[in-house]
Amino acid sequence: MNPDITRIGMAARYSEAAVFNGIVFLAGMVPDRGDVDIRGQTADVLQQVEQRLKECGSDKSRILRTDIRDIAAMNEVWDAWVVPGAAPPRATVQAALANPAYRIEIVVTAAQA
């Protein structure tokens, strides 16, 4: 183990987050519910992102980059959520999700406060 790296939410296979040199790396965040539309799933994931960033000593105004899947419909929710003047670079990625009901997965890299 490296004492310079803090891992949060560790499971056998992955960590929910890692912090190194003031940079927060979040795992891919997926919705808790698969029975709602893309807008509901996006709101759910963004709430999870905010909570995990807070646990890591950061917030959404410090996001450096996001990787997003299913970008078209989620933009409505994203645009209302992102901090004006602090919109991070984004990339849309195609990935197989763990559950076919998931319509979105967001990966975040942020600076600590």
Backbone as CSV, one residue per row, in Angstrom:
resi,resn,N_x,N_y,N_z,CA_x,CA_y,CA_z,C_x,C_y,C_z
1,MET,0.824,-1.190,0.000,0.000,0.000,0.000,0.866,1.250,0.000
2,ASN,0.405,2.250,-0.707,1.120,3.513,-0.784,0.481,4.495,0.194
3,PRO,1.242,4.978,1.188,0.652,5.901,2.174,0.279,7.262,1.591
4,ASP,0.763,7.585,0.389,0.441,8.861,-0.245,-0.903,8.831,-0.965
5,ILE,-1.483,7.647,-1.105,-2.767,7.490,-1.793,-3.826,7.139,-0.765
6,THR,-4.914,7.898,-0.753,-6.057,7.602,0.107,-7.130,6.965,-0.756
7,ARG,-7.622,5.810,-0.331,-8.684,5.112,-1.065,-9.952,5.142,-0.218
8,ILE,-11.064,5.448,-0.863,-12.338,5.597,-0.176,-13.342,4.626,-0.776
9,GLY,-14.125,3.981,0.083,-15.145,3.048,-0.395,-14.536,1.832,-1.046
10,MET,-13.562,1.238,-0.392,-12.866,0.087,-0.980,-13.722,-1.170,-0.948
11,ALA,-13.695,-1.883,-2.041,-14.286,-3.210,-2.158,-13.151,-4.141,-2.593
12,ALA,-13.433,-5.392,-2.745,-12.392,-6.339,-3.150,-11.837,-6.016,-4.538
13,ARG,-12.694,-5.513,-5.424,-12.312,-5.316,-6.817,-11.925,-3.877,-7.164
14,TYR,-12.429,-2.894,-6.425,-12.184,-1.495,-6.783,-12.436,-0.590,-5.585
15,SER,-12.055,0.678,-5.745,-12.377,1.717,-4.761,-13.348,2.688,-5.400
16,GLU,-14.235,3.267,-4.606,-15.149,4.283,-5.113,-14.391,5.551,-5.488
17,ALA,-13.277,5.809,-4.774,-12.482,7.013,-5.044,-11.057,6.794,-4.568
18,ALA,-10.144,7.537,-5.183,-8.756,7.588,-4.733,-8.314,9.039,-4.792
19,VAL,-7.507,9.446,-3.806,-6.987,10.812,-3.756,-5.471,10.721,-3.732
20,PHE,-4.841,11.474,-4.634,-3.377,11.501,-4.714,-2.936,12.916,-5.084
21,ASN,-2.053,13.477,-4.289,-1.518,14.822,-4.555,-2.608,15.857,-4.804
22,GLY,-3.680,15.799,-4.030,-4.745,16.792,-4.151,-5.687,16.580,-5.311
23,ILE,-5.560,15.450,-6.011,-6.445,15.136,-7.128,-7.338,13.967,-6.720
24,VAL,-8.633,14.114,-6.952,-9.632,13.099,-6.617,-10.018,12.364,-7.895
25,PHE,-9.959,11.049,-7.848,-10.361,10.209,-8.973,-11.545,9.363,-8.518
26,LEU,-12.714,9.577,-9.126,-13.885,8.787,-8.783,-14.038,7.621,-9.745
27,ALA,-14.513,6.509,-9.216,-14.870,5.378,-10.070,-16.091,5.767,-10.891
28,GLY,-16.415,4.980,-11.877,-17.627,5.231,-12.650,-18.838,5.156,-11.743
29,MET,-19.627,6.204,-11.730,-20.812,6.276,-10.883,-22.027,5.910,-11.733
30,VAL,-22.797,4.941,-11.260,-24.001,4.499,-11.959,-25.208,4.743,-11.061
31,PRO,-26.414,4.777,-11.627,-27.605,5.063,-10.822,-27.915,3.945,-9.836
32,ASP,-28.546,4.324,-8.738,-29.026,3.334,-7.772,-30.281,2.639,-8.286
33,ARG,-30.994,3.305,-9.201,-32.242,2.762,-9.728,-32.171,2.606,-11.240
34,GLY,-32.637,1.479,-11.726,-32.690,1.250,-13.162,-34.081,1.419,-13.730
35,ASP,-35.045,1.758,-12.871,-36.432,1.818,-13.320,-36.916,3.241,-13.594
36,VAL,-35.981,4.187,-13.742,-36.345,5.568,-14.075,-35.668,5.943,-15.389
37,ASP,-36.125,7.028,-16.013,-35.571,7.434,-17.303,-34.174,8.050,-17.143
38,ILE,-33.587,8.429,-18.242,-32.224,8.966,-18.253,-32.116,10.215,-17.387
39,ARG,-33.150,11.039,-17.376,-33.094,12.258,-16.549,-33.041,11.904,-15.061
40,GLY,-33.870,10.954,-14.635,-33.857,10.519,-13.250,-32.552,9.846,-12.873
41,GLN,-32.024,9.030,-13.787,-30.753,8.373,-13.524,-29.614,9.383,-13.462
42,THR,-29.654,10.391,-14.339,-28.612,11.427,-14.320,-28.640,12.186,-13.002
43,ALA,-29.827,12.590,-12.549,-29.937,13.308,-11.280,-29.401,12.454,-10.134
44,ASP,-29.705,11.172,-10.153,-29.229,10.247,-9.130,-27.700,10.181,-9.127
45,VAL,-27.115,9.995,-10.296,-25.652,9.885,-10.388,-24.979,11.192,-9.975
46,LEU,-25.517,12.324,-10.403,-24.901,13.603,-10.037,-24.958,13.833,-8.525
47,GLN,-26.028,13.384,-7.878,-26.112,13.488,-6.418,-25.031,12.620,-5.773
48,GLN,-24.825,11.430,-6.319,-23.766,10.554,-5.810,-22.385,11.178,-6.005
49,VAL,-22.168,11.799,-7.163,-20.891,12.466,-7.434,-20.643,13.550,-6.393
50,GLU,-21.662,14.377,-6.136,-21.502,15.441,-5.131,-21.138,14.877,-3.763
51,GLN,-21.823,13.814,-3.359,-21.557,13.212,-2.049,-20.141,12.652,-1.975
52,ARG,-19.724,11.935,-3.004,-18.380,11.330,-3.008,-17.314,12.417,-3.036
53,LEU,-17.522,13.483,-3.821,-16.553,14.585,-3.833,-16.435,15.218,-2.447
54,LYS,-17.555,15.412,-1.785,-17.548,15.980,-0.433,-16.725,15.103,0.505
55,GLU,-16.913,13.784,0.424,-16.155,12.847,1.256,-14.652,12.939,0.986
56,CYS,-14.297,13.369,-0.215,-12.887,13.462,-0.610,-12.326,14.870,-0.431
57,GLY,-13.090,15.778,0.162,-12.617,17.142,0.378,-12.661,17.999,-0.873
58,SER,-13.657,17.786,-1.711,-13.793,18.542,-2.951,-15.267,18.872,-3.159
59,ASP,-15.579,19.484,-4.310,-16.968,19.748,-4.677,-17.050,19.898,-6.192
60,LYS,-18.270,20.052,-6.701,-18.466,20.053,-8.152,-17.834,21.253,-8.856
61,SER,-17.530,22.324,-8.142,-16.859,23.463,-8.777,-15.390,23.166,-9.055
62,ARG,-14.865,22.061,-8.515,-13.448,21.709,-8.659,-13.234,20.540,-9.617
63,ILE,-14.290,20.158,-10.351,-14.168,19.050,-11.293,-13.238,19.457,-12.433
64,LEU,-12.282,18.592,-12.719,-11.322,18.838,-13.789,-11.735,18.177,-15.091
65,ARG,-12.428,17.033,-15.002,-12.810,16.300,-16.211,-13.887,15.285,-15.865
66,THR,-14.776,15.048,-16.826,-15.771,13.982,-16.690,-15.806,13.150,-17.958
67,ASP,-16.068,11.869,-17.801,-16.322,10.956,-18.912,-17.757,10.494,-18.745
68,ILE,-18.543,10.633,-19.793,-19.983,10.425,-19.705,-20.463,9.474,-20.785
69,ARG,-21.448,8.644,-20.439,-22.112,7.800,-21.418,-23.562,8.252,-21.539
70,ASP,-24.133,8.199,-22.716,-25.525,8.580,-23.032,-25.735,10.076,-22.810
71,ILE,-25.062,10.861,-23.637,-24.954,12.299,-23.422,-26.172,13.114,-23.840
72,ALA,-26.933,12.681,-24.826,-27.982,13.540,-25.386,-29.017,13.973,-24.349
73,ALA,-29.722,13.041,-23.748,-30.789,13.402,-22.817,-30.254,13.917,-21.488
74,MET,-29.081,13.442,-21.084,-28.566,13.864,-19.783,-28.135,15.314,-19.763
75,ASN,-27.905,15.929,-20.920,-27.469,17.325,-20.957,-28.460,18.271,-20.277
76,GLU,-29.750,17.983,-20.351,-30.739,18.838,-19.690,-30.478,18.909,-18.186
77,VAL,-30.242,17.771,-17.576,-29.991,17.713,-16.137,-28.605,18.267,-15.826
78,TRP,-27.615,17.901,-16.630,-26.239,18.367,-16.442,-26.154,19.887,-16.469
79,ASP,-26.787,20.505,-17.468,-26.704,21.967,-17.620,-27.248,22.709,-16.406
80,ALA,-28.262,22.150,-15.758,-28.814,22.766,-14.553,-27.939,22.500,-13.325
81,TRP,-27.121,21.457,-13.376,-26.307,21.037,-12.230,-24.923,21.670,-12.213
82,VAL,-24.296,21.779,-13.363,-22.900,22.237,-13.425,-22.791,23.691,-12.953
83,VAL,-21.686,24.020,-12.311,-21.465,25.374,-11.800,-21.160,26.302,-12.973
84,PRO,-21.942,27.381,-13.163,-21.666,28.307,-14.259,-20.233,28.844,-14.173
85,GLY,-19.564,28.843,-15.292,-18.191,29.318,-15.338,-17.165,28.284,-14.901
86,ALA,-17.620,27.082,-14.504,-16.699,26.025,-14.066,-17.003,24.704,-14.771
87,ALA,-17.563,24.782,-15.982,-17.873,23.559,-16.729,-16.567,22.841,-17.087
88,PRO,-16.442,21.568,-16.684,-15.201,20.840,-16.937,-15.155,20.274,-18.349
89,PRO,-13.961,19.888,-18.811,-13.877,19.136,-20.062,-14.665,17.835,-19.901
90,ARG,-15.280,17.388,-20.987,-16.040,16.144,-20.934,-15.645,15.262,-22.103
91,ALA,-15.816,13.976,-21.905,-15.635,13.004,-22.971,-16.786,12.031,-22.906
92,THR,-17.321,11.664,-24.044,-18.363,10.653,-24.107,-17.700,9.327,-24.432
93,VAL,-17.995,8.320,-23.646,-17.372,7.015,-23.849,-18.445,5.956,-24.029
94,GLN,-18.118,4.931,-24.765,-19.013,3.788,-24.918,-18.429,2.657,-24.093
95,ALA,-19.210,2.158,-23.160,-18.748,1.084,-22.298,-19.911,0.178,-21.951
96,ALA,-19.612,-1.082,-21.759,-20.638,-2.001,-21.292,-20.877,-1.717,-19.814
97,LEU,-22.123,-1.507,-19.449,-22.451,-1.220,-18.062,-22.816,-2.512,-17.334
98,ALA,-22.685,-2.500,-16.023,-22.904,-3.687,-15.208,-24.346,-4.181,-15.237
99,ASN,-25.269,-3.291,-15.535,-26.691,-3.634,-15.543,-27.306,-3.022,-16.799
100,PRO,-28.011,-3.787,-17.613,-28.590,-3.234,-18.841,-29.615,-2.130,-18.596
101,ALA,-30.128,-2.004,-17.385,-31.083,-0.939,-17.064,-30.384,0.403,-16.850
102,TYR,-29.083,0.386,-16.628,-28.342,1.637,-16.450,-28.247,2.350,-17.790
103,ARG,-28.602,3.618,-17.799,-28.521,4.425,-19.011,-27.338,5.384,-18.969
104,ILE,-26.683,5.494,-17.814,-25.623,6.483,-17.671,-24.567,5.999,-16.693
105,GLU,-23.346,6.380,-16.968,-22.226,6.199,-16.047,-21.349,7.433,-16.200
106,ILE,-20.945,8.023,-15.081,-20.113,9.226,-15.109,-18.852,8.958,-14.305
107,VAL,-17.696,9.267,-14.894,-16.403,9.187,-14.221,-15.912,10.611,-14.016
108,VAL,-15.425,10.926,-12.822,-15.034,12.296,-12.477,-13.604,12.329,-11.952
109,THR,-12.869,13.359,-12.362,-11.580,13.705,-11.778,-11.710,15.146,-11.280
110,ALA,-11.316,15.397,-10.030,-11.483,16.730,-9.435,-10.300,17.085,-8.565
111,ALA,-10.129,18.370,-8.326,-9.114,18.852,-7.393,-9.732,18.955,-6.001
112,GLN,-8.930,18.685,-4.985,-9.415,18.912,-3.627,-9.501,20.403,-3.369
113,ALA,-10.325,20.779,-2.409,-10.476,22.193,-2.060,-9.271,22.676,-1.287
